[in-house]
Amino acid sequence: MDLHLPSWDISLQGLMDPESGNNKTAVAEFILLGLVQSEKLQSVVFVLFLFVYLVTDGGNLSILTATLVEPKLHTPMYFFLGNLSVLDVGCITVTVPSMLGRLLSHKRTVSYGACLTQLFFFHLLAGMDCFLLTAMAYDRFLAICRPLTYSTRMNQAVQWILVAVSWACAFINALTHTIALTTLKFCGPNEVNHFYCDLPQLFQLSCSSTQLNELLLFAACFIMAGVAMVLIITSYIHVAAVVLQIHSVEGRKKAFSTCGSHLTVVCLFYGTGIFNYMRLGSVEASDKDKGHSSIRMLNFHQKHLSGSSHKAPIKVSASCLEA
């Protein structure tokens, strides 16, 4: 008697092919509406985003090079900052070059598979950003509040473990959302009200129930934004309590300037993320999401600028010891 066992060999190409399997979708490509419709405004958007892209990539690559080449910068803070620079280059490269190409070619279509690929890598890198910002807050907490044991608590092994765990969690999150999206049926229309493929806008185009997908997204936001923000705020409450005890005005300024840029990045990153993913369903929300996503793209530029304020991480700990 022949037993026919089900095949578990499901390729990534099969998941992304709208005509494969059970023919889950009739849509083979999407149309990205972009930020603006006017050709004059498109020229302005092209110049602005090209400038931001070049400056951001150049700045982040210079930070990464400095952290690798300069021995004095081989510290935990700069280790995380170097990783953050890599993520920023990745995040903006996943979204902006393709948008610039569409503005030049006036071709707004993107294939189903390319759309899912972009979505996966964006959520992989953005998710990693969430976890890494939390790790950086923990690093600052140890450096300022536990300076005597900082070198042992934040040794190289701990640094690599934090980064590896962050990558693993971000990968699981991105893969979960991507696979869950392949279960949806897209029967048309196929116009995505955004300048890159993202979950809320694709949910609006589905002709099948998105309840499970929205639940997964809400859970991910709660863990990656809610829990992370609680940990970051808790860390900085302890940091602020210690910094306020520093008698030297100059010492307090150094400590607040070192942590202030990180807090600015955190507020912009999590603020735009919460607005994007916690309000689903309406076209008006999608229009606002495009603005918030633009701010997030500019936030990558802000991150690279904030690197200039991290010039003396060890001096901050020293200031605390002098207090």
N, C-alpha and C positions, 0 to 999 in steps of 0.2 A: 504493500500500500504506500503510495507516494504522499508524503506530507509536504505541503507548500508553505514554507515559513515566510512571514512578511519580511521585506527587506528594510533594513535600518540605514542603508547607505543613501542618505539624502544630502546631496551636494548643495553648496551655497548658491551655485548657479541655478539649481532647481528651485530653491526658495525664492529667488529673485525673478524667476521667469514667469510672467503672468499667464503664459499659455501652458505651463507644465502642471502635472498632478491633476487636480480636480477642476482645473480652470477656474481658479478662485476670483479672477478679475478679468474684466473685458477691456480694461484700460492698459495700453502698452506704454504710454508716455504721459507725462504731466506737463502743464504749461505754467511756468513760474511768472507771476505777474510783476514781480520786482517791487522796488520801493516807490517809483513814480512812473507815470505814463507819458508825461510831456517830454519831447525830445530835447528841449533846451535844458530842462531839469536833469535829464539823464546824463547830459554832458557834465553838469556840475557834480552829480553823484559819482560819476566815473573818476573825475579828477580828485575829488575829496577822498574816496576810498582807495584809489591808487596811491595817493600820498600817505594815507594812514598805514596802508599795507607795507609800503617800502620802509617807512620810518620805524614801524613796529618791528618788522623782521630784522632790520639793520640794528636797532637798539637791543633787541633780545639776543641776537647772535653775538653782539659785542659783549653783553653781560656774560653769556655762556663761555665765550672765549676767555674772558678775564678770569672767571672762576676756575677754568681748567689750567690756565697758564701760570697765574700768579699764586705762588705757594702760600702767601699770607691770607689768601681767600679760601683756603682749604678748611673751612669751618662748617659746622652744621647749617648755620643760617644761609651761607652762600651755596651750600649743597642743595638745599631746598629751592633757593632762588634760581639756581641753574636749571633745575627740573621744571620750575614754573615757566622759565623762559622757553624751554622746549615745547611745553604745552601751549603756550600762547602762539608760538609760530605755527604749531600744528592746527590749532582751532581756527585761526584766521585764514590759513592756507586751504582748509577744507571748504570754506564758504566764499571768501572774497574773490579769488582768481576766476572761479567759474562764473560768478556774477559779472565781473569785468568783461569776461569773454562774451557773455550774452549781450551786454550793452554795446560791445563793438560790432558783433555779428548781427544784432537784432533778431537773433534766434532764441526764443524763450523756452523751447521744449527740452525736456530731460527724460531719459528713459526710466522705466519702472525700476530696473536694477540699479542704475546710477543714482536714483533718488534714495533708495534704501541704503546703498553704500555710503552716500554722504551723511545720511541720518545716523548710521551706525558709528562712523568715525567721529562725528560731531559730539554725540552723546558719550562716546568713550573718552574723548579728550576733555570735554566739559565736566564729566563726572569725576575724572581724575583731578581736575582743577579744584572741585569741591573738597575732596579728601585731602589734597595737598595743602590747601589754605588752612584746614583744620590742624594738620600736622605742624604747619608753621606757627600757628597760635600756641600750640603746645610747646614748641621750641622756645618761643619768647617767654612763656611762663617759666620754664626751667631756667633760662638764662638770667632772668631778672629776679625771680622769687626763690630759686634754689641754686644760686651761683656756685656754692661750695661743692655741690655734687653734680653740677651740670655736665662736666666732661665724662663722668661715668654713666650718667643716665642717658645722655645723648651721644653715645659712641657711634662708630661707623656701622656696627652691626645693627643697632637700633634704627639708624637713619635708613639703611637699606631695607630693613623689615617694614618700616612705615611706608616707604615708596612702593615696595612689592605688594603689600596688602592693598594699598590704594589702587594700583593698577588692576589687581584681581577683582576688587569690588566694582570698579568702573567698567571693566570688561563684562562682568556678569550682568550689570545693569543695562549696558548698551545692547548686548546680545538678546536679553530678555525682551526689550522693547521692539527690536528689529524682527525677531521671530513672531512675536505677538501681532505685529503689524501685517505679516504675511497671511494671517488668518482672515483678514478683512477682505470684503468684496468691494471693488471699485468699478462701478457701472457707468460712471459719468455723472456730472461734468468732471473735467480733469484740470481745472484752473486752480492752482495753489496760490493763495493770497499771501505770498511771502517772496523773499529773494533767495531762499534756500529751502530744502525739504526739511520739515520739522513735524513733530507729532500732532500738535493741536490743529494745524491747518489740514493735515491729511485725514484726521478724524472727521472733519467737516465734509469730506468728499466721499466717505464710506457709505455704501447703501446697505450695510449690515450693522449689527449692534456693536458699539464701541465701548460698552459698559465695562468689560474686563480690562480693556486697554486703558481706559481712564482711571480705573481702580489701581492698576499697576503704576501708572504715572503719578497718581496722588500718593501712593505708598512710597515711591522713590523720592518724591519731593519732600515728604515728611522726614524720611531718614537722612537724605543728603543735604537738605536745606534746614529743616527744623532742628534735628538732633545736632547737626554740625554747628548751627548758629548758637545753640545753647552752650555747647562746649567752648566755642570761641568767646562768647560773652563772659562765661564763667572764668576763663583764663585771663581775660583782660580786666575783670573786676579785681582779681588778685594782683595783677600787674599794677593797676592804678593805685591800689592800697599801698604797695611797696614804694612806688615812684613818689607818691605824695609825702613819704617819710624822708626823702632825700633833702638834706638841708641846702645843698648847693642849687641855686637857680639854674645854673648852666647844666648841672647834672640832670635836673628834671626836664629841661628842654631837649637834651640828647635822647633821653629815654622816650619821651612823648613823640619826638620826631621819628624815631626808629619804628615805633609801633603805630604811629598815626597813619603813615602811608599804607600799611597793611590793612588797617581798619577801613580806610577809604576804599581800597580795592574790594574788600569783603562786602561792604555795604552796596557798592555798585553791582558787583557780581551777583550776590544773592537777591538784591532788590529787583533787578531786571528779570532774573530767573523765576522768582515767585510770581511776578506779574505775567510772565509768559505762560507758565504751566499750571497755575492755580485758577485760571479763568478760561474755561473751555466753552466752545459752542457757537459764539456769535461772530458775525462778520466784523462788527465794530471792534470786538476784542482782537481780531486778527490784524486790523489796521493799526491798533495801538501796539500790538506785539512787534510789528515791523520797526516801529520807533524804538521800542525797548531793546530789540535785537541790535539795532544800529548803535545804541548806547553801549551795549555789551561789546560790540566790535571795537568801539572807541576805548572801551575799558582796557582792552589788551594794550593799547597805546599808553594808557595811564599806568598800567603795571610796569611797563618798561621804564617809564619816567620815574616811578617810585623806587626803582633799583638804585638810583643815585642817592637816595636817603639812607641806604643801608651800608654806609661806608665804615662804620665802626661798631660792629655788634658786640665785640668784646669790651669796648669802652663802656657800654651800657651796664654790663655786669659789674665792671669796676666802679662805676658811679654808685651802684647800690651798696657795694662793699665799703665805700668811703662814707656812706651816710651814718 
